[in-house]
Amino acid sequence: MATQSTTFTASGSFSLTDANGVTVFSYSPSFTSDSNTASLSITTGEVLAGTTAQDILIGGEDAAAVGVANHDRIYTFIKHVDSDHSIEVSPAGQEDGSSLECADLKPGEFFFAPMELNSDGNSTTSLTVGNGTSAQKVQYLLCDAIDN
Amino acid sequence: MPSNYTFNASMSCSATSATGYSQSQNGAFTLNLTQINSVQSGRMEIGTSNTEVCAAPAGTGIGKVVYVRNLDDTNFLEVHSLTTVDTNVIGILEPGEWLFTILRDTQAVGASADTAVIDVEYFAIEIDINA
């Protein structure tokens, strides 16, 4: 049986400056994951996060296949590339005001986390992006991570 | 006394297969923050029960920017909304990994270690309604 090995690299730069121009803090974290020799997919694309939440299916699988695969941990980068309203990022089934929102992004903002998609105890296995006002464009990069 | 700040964020990431296939994305943005009451940053210890990383912001329409990095060599870390371990999980961080998120709500953000106390690097900044 063929296998797939993937690695994921993330690097960031975050800084806070006060009104006098003094740097309060500056962080530049980065990491490269160990090789995931049982990786299922690298998924990237752009979707419209609508007023009806839009599921992002990992690797293009349908819900049943995703459920069987149980992706567990997924490196998740989501970027709001539209210009109007904020969007919510959640594990599927937890959108629309749930306490399990993982991010609320305004235009231009991004979210990054090694997400645990089935951590809510309801077998959630995909991501959802949604917006309560009007559809907004969202870009994403997902990579199957080594399970914890 | 509340203060005004400028927050800058940028990041890039890439996913690569052993076959040579690779995809990458990046982003950058600035938040101009006004009348901010709470800025926290540094290092802290996270135990196996819930440890508060970011206190619940007080007020209407505000939220927080949160960054957490697992500095441990072996154990994984859970980061969650509110205060209950294994509930409302935002991310699971293996050693060296980090997460960055923006949440526009008034909930606290907590973390818990897998098996033993973990040191983390973090910042948590309150953001105002206009950010």
Chai-1 contact restraints between the chains, C-beta under 6 A:
chainA,res_idxA,chainB,res_idxB,connection_type,confidence,min_distance_angstrom,max_distance_angstrom,comment,restraint_id
A,S5,B,A18,contact,1.0,0.0,6.0,A-B,restraint_1
A,T6,B,A15,contact,1.0,0.0,6.0,A-B,restraint_2
A,T6,B,S17,contact,1.0,0.0,6.0,A-B,restraint_3
A,T7,B,T16,contact,1.0,0.0,6.0,A-B,restraint_4
A,F8,B,A15,contact,1.0,0.0,6.0,A-B,restraint_5
A,T9,B,S14,contact,1.0,0.0,6.0,A-B,restraint_6
A,A10,B,C13,contact,1.0,0.0,6.0,A-B,restraint_7
A,S11,B,S12,contact,1.0,0.0,6.0,A-B,restraint_8
A,G12,B,M11,contact,1.0,0.0,6.0,A-B,restraint_9
A,S13,B,S10,contact,1.0,0.0,6.0,A-B,restraint_10
A,F14,B,A9,contact,1.0,0.0,6.0,A-B,restraint_11
A,S15,B,N8,contact,1.0,0.0,6.0,A-B,restraint_12
A,L16,B,Y5,contact,1.0,0.0,6.0,A-B,restraint_13
A,L16,B,F7,contact,1.0,0.0,6.0,A-B,restraint_14
A,T17,B,T6,contact,1.0,0.0,6.0,A-B,restraint_15
A,D18,B,Y5,contact,1.0,0.0,6.0,A-B,restraint_16
A,A19,B,N4,contact,1.0,0.0,6.0,A-B,restraint_17
A,F25,B,S41,contact,1.0,0.0,6.0,A-B,restraint_18
A,P29,B,R69,contact,1.0,0.0,6.0,A-B,restraint_19
A,P29,B,W98,contact,1.0,0.0,6.0,A-B,restraint_20
A,F31,B,G96,contact,1.0,0.0,6.0,A-B,restraint_21
A,F31,B,E97,contact,1.0,0.0,6.0,A-B,restraint_22
A,I42,B,A15,contact,1.0,0.0,6.0,A-B,restraint_23
A,I42,B,Q23,contact,1.0,0.0,6.0,A-B,restraint_24
A,T44,B,Q23,contact,1.0,0.0,6.0,A-B,restraint_25
A,R73,B,I92,contact,1.0,0.0,6.0,A-B,restraint_26
A,F77,B,C13,contact,1.0,0.0,6.0,A-B,restraint_27
A,F77,B,Q25,contact,1.0,0.0,6.0,A-B,restraint_28
A,K79,B,G27,contact,1.0,0.0,6.0,A-B,restraint_29
A,S99,B,S81,contact,1.0,0.0,6.0,A-B,restraint_30
A,S99,B,N88,contact,1.0,0.0,6.0,A-B,restraint_31
A,L100,B,N88,contact,1.0,0.0,6.0,A-B,restraint_32
A,C102,B,I90,contact,1.0,0.0,6.0,A-B,restraint_33
A,A103,B,T101,contact,1.0,0.0,6.0,A-B,restraint_34
A,A103,B,I102,contact,1.0,0.0,6.0,A-B,restraint_35
A,D104,B,L103,contact,1.0,0.0,6.0,A-B,restraint_36
A,D104,B,R104,contact,1.0,0.0,6.0,A-B,restraint_37
A,G108,B,F29,contact,1.0,0.0,6.0,A-B,restraint_38
A,E109,B,F29,contact,1.0,0.0,6.0,A-B,restraint_39
A,E109,B,I102,contact,1.0,0.0,6.0,A-B,restraint_40
A,F110,B,G27,contact,1.0,0.0,6.0,A-B,restraint_41
A,F111,B,T101,contact,1.0,0.0,6.0,A-B,restraint_42
A,F112,B,F100,contact,1.0,0.0,6.0,A-B,restraint_43
A,A113,B,I90,contact,1.0,0.0,6.0,A-B,restraint_44
A,A113,B,G91,contact,1.0,0.0,6.0,A-B,restraint_45
A,A113,B,L99,contact,1.0,0.0,6.0,A-B,restraint_46
A,P114,B,G91,contact,1.0,0.0,6.0,A-B,restraint_47
A,P114,B,I92,contact,1.0,0.0,6.0,A-B,restraint_48
A,P114,B,E97,contact,1.0,0.0,6.0,A-B,restraint_49
A,M115,B,G91,contact,1.0,0.0,6.0,A-B,restraint_50
A,E116,B,V89,contact,1.0,0.0,6.0,A-B,restraint_51
A,E116,B,I92,contact,1.0,0.0,6.0,A-B,restraint_52
A,S119,B,V89,contact,1.0,0.0,6.0,A-B,restraint_53
A,L141,B,Q23,contact,1.0,0.0,6.0,A-B,restraint_54
A,L141,B,Q25,contact,1.0,0.0,6.0,A-B,restraint_55
A,C143,B,A15,contact,1.0,0.0,6.0,A-B,restraint_56
A,N148,B,F76,contact,1.0,0.0,6.0,A-B,restraint_57
A,N148,B,I92,contact,1.0,0.0,6.0,A-B,restraint_58
